[in-house]
Amino acid sequence: MAVFGRVRNLSSFSTQRGGSLRLLSLFASSSFRSNPDPPVPFPSFPRDKAQLYASFFTTLIEAYLSCGRVWQAEDTFYRMRQLGLNPSLRQWNRLLFKFNSSGLIPQVQLVYAELLRCHKTLNVFSHNVFIHALCKAGRLKIGLEVLRSEEIDAVTFNTFMWGLCEEGMVETAVGLLSEMVKRGVEVDSITCNTLVKGFCQKGSLENGESLMGMLVSGGIDMDIVGYNTLIDAHCKLGTVSDAVSLMEDMRNRGLAADVISYNTLVNGFCRTGELDMAKTLLEERTLGMEPNVVTYTNLIGEYCRQDGLQDAFSLYEEMVKSGILPDVVTYSSLINGLCRSGRLSEGYLLFREMEKMGVTPNHVAYSTLIHSCFRDGRFSNSLALQCEMAVRGIPFDKVLCSTLLYGYLKMGRLDEAEEIFQTISDHQGVNRTVVCSELVDGYCKAGRMKDAELVVSEMLTRGIGANVVTYSSLIHGYCKNQMLDEASDYFRIMEEEGVPPNIYSFCTMIDGFFKNGREAEAHQIYEKMVKDGLRENEFVLDVLVNGLRKNGRVEDACKLFKDVVDKGLVPDLVNYTSLMDGLFKAGDVSAAFGVGQQMMDKGLTPDVAVYNVFINCLCKLGKTDQAMSFYTKILDMGLSPDHVTYNTMIGSLCREGKVEEALNVKSEMTKTGTNPNITTYNALIGGLLAERKVEEAMDFLKEMASAGLHPDPSTHRKVLRSCSMARNIDSIFRMHNEMIKMGLAVDRTVYNSLIFSLCLVGSTGKATAVVKDMVEKGIEADIFTYKALILGYHRSGHLKKAFAVYNEMLEKGLIPDVATYNTMLQSLSTAGLMQEAEELLIEMEKKGTIPNSITYNTMVSGHAKKGNKKESIRLYCEMVQKGFVPTVGTYNALISDFARVGMMNQAKELFNEMQRRRLTPSSSTYDILVSGWSKVSNGAEVRRLLTEMNERGFVPHATTIGNISNTFAKPGKKLFAKNLLKSFYKREF
């Protein structure tokens, strides 16, 4: 059309007309776009057609706004004004109203200015729309000036009062009541409801009710909106009984409750957890109202939050049968409930059903599924949903971005996590301390401690305060990487920066010291925690009990448990479960069941986790059949076996070589709706590889990938360990690369597994090359890396190279753990270098590493094999005093040392001591003793020991028989030897 010529920008507005134009000068320039193209001549309009064209432009602008085409609406308005068209006041007001209702506040300001420019007199409607726009923008000062300088009515006052209440200025709004009276404006029920709602929103229900009473006594009629406002406020405060009283009062006044009253009360009962009352209200229809989608959705959402999925779906079916179609909130609530209960697959199916029903998923439904996929390790599914959102144009809000940050960090995809981090940082209202702390935590979990430190440093530089979560993540990262000195440094820095450690910071440190064998320091941290005024909670108790029991001190764990309970702490199911687990593993089954009985006496009902402990214990004892009886007990109790239940049984069967039975359990697991997870697949793959069924294992790897599960470090470790058992270096690298293609995130743990597997097959050269590659990629070698190399050199007999790695480890500031020292001590002991072993033992203790049972067994055996009786017995006594039980191998070495020099009484005493400690002598033990007694010609002892051997099913070694023959075949004893040897063969020794 000719009238749509290209025109220049709007000229500046005139400010000669009225107070409102003066007020407009306070606004910034409008957001209407300007057109840089050169102007074209205006067409001329017949005077009698100008109004027709103005009407056409007005209608077109309204149409554009109705369709959400804001740019075209702005452009059309712009051209209308440049053409000099002036709509009627009624049409101007329609435009003003339409721009305001579309949320285009700056454009309302411009339209109002142009309206003032074109018309000498505006009506109250124009001012009311303008004031409403100002209130939405929070520009109350200008609104007040309009209120006091223009013609206004009750709507004007009510609108401005609403704006004040939205800004929390309720008292100021109440102050306007007197001005309304002075100007002859009637105070109505809307005024009353607006002010009362303002007080309720501010949390001042008492003031709201007082104002309501005052205005009602002044002649204002209280309507349904006022009642609903007060009912809602009471429900939000949890005083639902008062809300019910208001409902009764409303009925007594002859007012009928509406669906909003009904839904508010239902929601109030849901908020207080009184679902039965809410359900009764729904079923009885006591208010004479029919429920709608909001009613049902409120109840469904609350049932889902309280894990009442069965009731939630019953309501869902009821609402559909009633002809009420679920909306996106209903579906999102159900999907969230399913995902929270670990039923992700069902949640996904419902998500797709929602689309078939014509309900478009929103960002809440997507966020719920994406988070659950990340949590369950279904990374490919979460990424597919993310792409689907982008294609549909659903915006990513800060909640979803936080979910993606969590997911990428969990996947180890730190590059993507960093991009998401940048995106989140651009969002307004984002707590930067929280998102920075998440990134720090992600780096720590990936072992990238330097990157984590850099983020913390950048936080402090930019004035973003590091909080207790930030420091706790760093401490946890260092503890996980066995860098306890660095963890201690940050624990100290944390306090110096004025961030007091919380109970979980202390827990992390205590746990770290316990896991690294530094029990004394664990107790020091615990004592500091108590001194700082923090009382033990369930988490601290669990860490202490686990720390003691895992270090073989179950009795001390039981004593501590009792002491903490005596102080007033009420243990939870987890605490009892941990203690039972420790007692089971220590072999004290009766005591474990006793703790279980105590737990039930305290009113705690065993859950699946408790039964899982029983199942796990029995499986570890090789009693899988009995474990199955507990599985049946779970079903009888109405409980559902979980992933731990199934995975424990599958793992046990695979370890026993019963892979076919394990596969049957996996089938049962799938039938019950519990989808196999990464642990399930790891156990099955490990079992198949142990049976040399490589192709079937590969099939499961592919099945795992198709289920959206990526191989994790545990899968990688098991597969590579099986390859190393087959001593196939090429297959180690092939499987490693194959799993990376399947989505395995390569971090320090993965590198260490590869290095360890190579060292197991003696390929220390290739392992060293992998270490070099790892360091070049920015991942530093840690204690496990060096431990693997030392073990590799130990197995291949390269003692000097092992010590070179040890020295490099010390230069890097890494303190070897007890296992590393034990490997080196074994190397020295095997080489007969016991003097050097003693020196290393002293160095080990100076560095704060406490010897364990393996240390003592190695040293005692080493000295015994060298004939150093004084040292071997000294160390033996020391280890026994510390509560360590020597192994059968250690006793054999000691007995052999004495038997070699004919000190058979001492050897016999050690043999008896060994059995007093409930150790079963081996065939070698008997061979040593029989040979020893033979050399001193003690036939009675030889005969007694041979009888014991026969009873235990042992066969004497050929050397032992030779020693017997050599001794008893001497002159005068040949017949005895002959008869003795004959008895060997009769008994099929």
ABEGO torsion letter per residue (X at the ends): XAAABBBBBBBBBBAABEAAAAAAAABBBBABBBBABBBBBBBBBBAAAAAAAAAAAAAAAAAAAAAGBAAAAAAAAAAAAAAGBBBBAAAAAAAAAAAAAAGBAAAAAAAAAAAAAABABBBAAAAAAAAAAAAAAGBAAAAAAAAAABBBBAAAAAAAAAAAAAAGBAAAAAAAAAAAAAAGBBBBAAAAAAAAAAAAAAGBAAAAAAAAAAAAAAGBBBBAAAAAAAAAAAAAAGBAAAAAAAAAAAAAAGBBBBAAAAAAAAAAAAAAGBAAAAAAAAAAGAAGBBBBAAAAAAAAAAAAAAGBAAAAAAAAAAAAAAGBBBBAAAAAAAAAAAAAAGBAAAAAAAAAAAAAAGBBBBAAAAAAAAAAAAAAGBAAAAAAAAAAAAAAGBBBBAAAAAAAAAAAAAAGBAAAAAAAAAAAAABBGBBAAAAAAAAAAAAAAAGBAAAAAAAAAAAAAAGBBBBAAAAAAAAAAAAAAGBAAAAAAAAAAAAAAGBBBBAAAAAAAAAAAAAAGBAAAAAAAAAAAAAAGBBBBAAAAAAAAAAAAAAGBAAAAAAAAAAAAAAGBBBBAAAAAAAAAAAAAAGBAAAAAAAAAAAAAAGBBBBAAAAAAAAAAAAAAGBAAAAAAAAAAAAAAGBBBBAAAAAAAAAAAAAAGBAAAAAAAAAAAAAAGBBBBAAAAAAAAAAAAAAGBAAAAAAAAAAAAAAGBBBBAAAAAAAAAAAAAAGBAAAAAAAAAAAAAAGBBBBAAAAAAAAAAAAAAGBAAAAAAAAAAAAAAGBBBBAAAAAAAAAAAAAAGBAAAAAAAAAAAAAAGBBBBAAAAAAAAAAAAAAGBAAAAAAAAAAAAAAGBBBBAAAAAAAAAAAAAAGBAAAAAAAAAAAAAAGBBBBAAAAAAAAAAAAAAGBAAAAAAAAAAAAAAGBBBBAAAAAAAAAAAAAAGBAAAAAAAAAAAAAAGBBBBAAAAAAAAAAAABBGAAAAAAAAAAAAAAAGX
